[in-house]
């Protein structure tokens, strides 16, 4: 679930819930709620999480196990 991916990705990036909340401009309790599955981040915060952690939305939403999107097959 997204709650687990947010927590795992936050921890892998060495951030506390409070530090992540500060970067996103939300409360620590909001981040905690996302991580325990009480609520989910809005689309705006999902995008911010993807940018901050440099992962795809598919990864955070557990639609893919790949953190990034492979574009090596695309032409210029």
MDAnalysis code that builds the backbone (N, CA, C; Angstrom):
import MDAnalysis as mda
import numpy as np

u = mda.Universe.empty(228, n_residues=76, atom_resindex=np.repeat(np.arange(76), 3), trajectory=True)
u.add_TopologyAttr("name", ["N", "CA", "C"] * 76)
u.add_TopologyAttr("resid", np.arange(1, 77))
u.add_TopologyAttr("resname", ["UNK", "UNK", "UNK", "UNK", "UNK", "UNK", "UNK", "UNK", "UNK", "UNK", "UNK", "UNK", "UNK", "UNK", "UNK", "UNK", "UNK", "UNK", "UNK", "UNK", "UNK", "UNK", "UNK", "UNK", "UNK", "UNK", "UNK", "UNK", "UNK", "UNK", "UNK", "UNK", "UNK", "UNK", "UNK", "UNK", "UNK", "UNK", "UNK", "UNK", "UNK", "UNK", "UNK", "UNK", "UNK", "UNK", "UNK", "UNK", "UNK", "UNK", "UNK", "UNK", "UNK", "UNK", "UNK", "UNK", "UNK", "UNK", "UNK", "UNK", "UNK", "UNK", "UNK", "UNK", "UNK", "UNK", "UNK", "UNK", "UNK", "UNK", "UNK", "UNK", "UNK", "UNK", "UNK", "UNK"])
u.atoms.positions = np.array([
    [0.827, -1.184, 0.000],
    [0.000, 0.000, 0.000],
    [0.878, 1.256, 0.000],
    [0.288, 2.365, -0.410],
    [1.036, 3.616, -0.484],
    [1.629, 3.994, 0.870],
    [0.922, 3.652, 1.950],
    [1.424, 4.010, 3.278],
    [2.791, 3.381, 3.537],
    [2.951, 2.136, 3.149],
    [4.224, 1.446, 3.355],
    [5.317, 2.023, 2.468],
    [4.968, 2.340, 1.226],
    [5.968, 2.896, 0.302],
    [6.452, 4.268, 0.764],
    [5.541, 5.085, 1.275],
    [5.952, 6.406, 1.763],
    [6.931, 6.243, 2.925],
    [6.586, 5.390, 3.868],
    [7.457, 5.169, 5.032],
    [8.812, 4.616, 4.622],
    [8.813, 3.583, 3.786],
    [10.068, 2.970, 3.350],
    [10.944, 3.968, 2.606],
    [10.336, 4.741, 1.733],
    [11.090, 5.697, 0.934],
    [11.610, 6.834, 1.814],
    [10.793, 7.290, 2.741],
    [11.232, 8.335, 3.682],
    [12.424, 7.853, 4.483],
    [12.329, 6.659, 5.046],
    [13.412, 6.118, 5.860],
    [14.675, 5.896, 5.034],
    [14.524, 5.399, 3.825],
    [15.675, 5.170, 2.948],
    [16.395, 6.482, 2.631],
    [15.645, 7.578, 2.629],
    [16.230, 8.888, 2.363],
    [16.678, 9.590, 3.647],
    [16.619, 8.894, 4.761],
    [17.140, 9.416, 6.015],
    [16.347, 10.567, 6.610],
    [15.045, 10.594, 6.365],
    [14.199, 11.664, 6.886],
    [13.298, 11.151, 7.991],
    [13.095, 11.980, 8.993],
    [12.086, 11.693, 10.007],
    [10.739, 12.155, 9.465],
    [9.671, 11.766, 10.138],
    [8.352, 12.256, 9.735],
    [8.305, 13.781, 9.830],
    [8.911, 14.329, 10.872],
    [8.913, 15.784, 11.058],
    [9.689, 16.486, 9.943],
    [10.818, 15.913, 9.543],
    [11.627, 16.523, 8.482],
    [10.885, 16.477, 7.146],
    [10.231, 15.362, 6.861],
    [9.459, 15.261, 5.622],
    [8.297, 16.246, 5.648],
    [7.619, 16.335, 6.769],
    [6.493, 17.261, 6.902],
    [6.952, 18.694, 6.641],
    [8.091, 19.065, 7.175],
    [8.619, 20.417, 6.986],
    [8.912, 20.687, 5.518],
    [9.511, 19.712, 4.827],
    [9.819, 19.876, 3.400],
    [8.552, 20.049, 2.568],
    [7.485, 19.381, 2.974],
    [6.228, 19.432, 2.220],
    [5.293, 20.549, 2.678],
    [5.581, 21.134, 3.836],
    [4.705, 22.172, 4.363],
    [3.410, 21.632, 4.947],
    [3.501, 20.432, 5.521],
    [2.347, 19.823, 6.192],
    [2.748, 19.510, 7.626],
    [1.812, 19.047, 8.411],
    [2.121, 18.686, 9.792],
    [2.724, 17.278, 9.846],
    [3.443, 17.003, 10.941],
    [3.992, 15.674, 11.130],
    [2.866, 14.659, 11.266],
    [1.755, 15.082, 11.860],
    [0.628, 14.158, 12.016],
    [0.017, 13.797, 10.661],
    [0.101, 14.702, 9.677],
    [-0.384, 14.377, 8.328],
    [0.467, 13.273, 7.726],
    [1.783, 13.405, 7.852],
    [2.692, 12.367, 7.340],
    [2.442, 11.060, 8.076],
    [2.279, 11.119, 9.387],
    [1.994, 9.917, 10.162],
    [0.701, 9.256, 9.687],
    [-0.324, 10.059, 9.425],
    [-1.601, 9.515, 8.937],
    [-1.435, 8.817, 7.596],
    [-0.609, 9.393, 6.718],
    [-0.344, 8.749, 5.423],
    [0.345, 7.406, 5.635],
    [1.308, 7.380, 6.566],
    [2.119, 6.180, 6.769],
    [1.383, 5.053, 7.486],
    [0.370, 5.375, 8.257],
    [-0.386, 4.304, 8.922],
    [-1.699, 4.007, 8.214],
    [-1.948, 4.696, 7.105],
    [-3.097, 4.378, 6.269],
    [-4.409, 5.008, 6.685],
    [-4.373, 5.982, 7.576],
    [-5.605, 6.669, 7.967],
    [-6.085, 7.570, 6.836],
    [-5.135, 8.186, 6.157],
    [-5.460, 9.041, 5.014],
    [-4.386, 8.843, 3.952],
    [-4.614, 9.441, 2.811],
    [-3.645, 9.358, 1.712],
    [-3.313, 10.779, 1.282],
    [-2.102, 10.981, 0.774],
    [-1.746, 12.320, 0.315],
    [-2.594, 12.722, -0.886],
    [-2.878, 14.012, -0.971],
    [-3.593, 14.522, -2.145],
    [-2.702, 14.374, -3.367],
    [-3.267, 14.575, -4.521],
    [-2.485, 14.497, -5.762],
    [-1.318, 15.483, -5.712],
    [-1.559, 16.663, -5.192],
    [-0.508, 17.679, -5.067],
    [0.666, 17.140, -4.257],
    [0.383, 16.521, -3.115],
    [1.455, 16.006, -2.272],
    [2.065, 14.728, -2.836],
    [1.296, 13.952, -3.552],
    [1.849, 12.785, -4.225],
    [2.909, 13.234, -5.228],
    [2.614, 14.270, -5.985],
    [3.576, 14.811, -6.946],
    [4.813, 15.329, -6.220],
    [4.608, 16.043, -5.123],
    [5.737, 16.572, -4.349],
    [6.604, 15.447, -3.790],
    [5.966, 14.380, -3.314],
    [6.715, 13.227, -2.815],
    [7.557, 12.597, -3.926],
    [6.964, 12.461, -5.111],
    [7.689, 11.890, -6.246],
    [8.906, 12.739, -6.604],
    [8.716, 14.041, -6.639],
    [9.826, 14.947, -6.952],
    [10.907, 14.882, -5.880],
    [10.500, 14.938, -4.630],
    [11.438, 14.934, -3.525],
    [12.269, 13.651, -3.488],
    [11.602, 12.520, -3.640],
    [12.279, 11.234, -3.548],
    [12.813, 10.729, -4.890],
    [12.482, 11.456, -5.961],
    [12.908, 11.068, -7.316],
    [12.448, 9.651, -7.661],
    [11.152, 9.419, -7.436],
    [10.528, 8.140, -7.778],
    [9.273, 8.421, -8.591],
    [8.781, 7.400, -9.267],
    [7.563, 7.560, -10.052],
    [6.329, 7.429, -9.151],
    [5.238, 8.000, -9.600],
    [3.973, 7.855, -8.878],
    [3.547, 6.388, -8.881],
    [3.809, 5.682, -9.971],
    [3.488, 4.253, -10.020],
    [4.185, 3.497, -8.890],
    [5.417, 3.880, -8.588],
    [6.151, 3.226, -7.508],
    [5.480, 3.496, -6.161],
    [5.187, 4.765, -5.871],
    [4.560, 5.089, -4.584],
    [3.178, 4.467, -4.455],
    [2.452, 4.369, -5.562],
    [1.111, 3.791, -5.541],
    [1.125, 2.273, -5.631],
    [2.326, 1.697, -5.691],
    [2.545, 0.258, -5.794],
    [1.922, -0.352, -7.049],
    [1.937, 0.425, -8.122],
    [1.515, -0.108, -9.412],
    [2.695, -0.709, -10.142],
    [3.887, -0.414, -9.641],
    [5.121, -0.917, -10.223],
    [6.139, -1.089, -9.109],
    [7.031, -2.044, -9.290],
    [8.113, -2.213, -8.315],
    [9.337, -1.400, -8.711],
    [9.293, -0.783, -9.900],
    [10.397, 0.058, -10.364],
    [10.238, 1.462, -9.807],
    [11.328, 1.999, -9.249],
    [11.262, 3.338, -8.679],
    [11.184, 4.414, -9.757],
    [11.764, 4.143, -10.899],
    [11.769, 5.123, -11.980],
    [11.139, 4.505, -13.218],
    [10.844, 5.337, -14.186],
    [10.253, 4.884, -15.434],
    [11.364, 4.706, -16.455],
    [11.399, 3.556, -17.120],
    [12.405, 3.283, -18.140],
    [11.998, 3.951, -19.445],
    [12.810, 4.907, -19.899],
    [12.543, 5.591, -21.159],
    [13.646, 5.345, -22.175],
    [14.482, 4.353, -21.908],
    [15.636, 4.101, -22.772],
    [15.226, 3.718, -24.192],
    [14.026, 3.246, -24.382],
    [13.565, 2.831, -25.704],
    [13.040, 3.993, -26.537],
    [12.906, 5.169, -25.964],
    [12.373, 6.324, -26.691],
    [13.433, 6.979, -27.555],
    [12.985, 7.506, -28.696],
    [13.870, 8.256, -29.576],
    [13.835, 9.717, -29.195],
    [14.865, 10.447, -29.632],
    [14.884, 11.890, -29.404],
    [13.774, 12.518, -30.172],
])
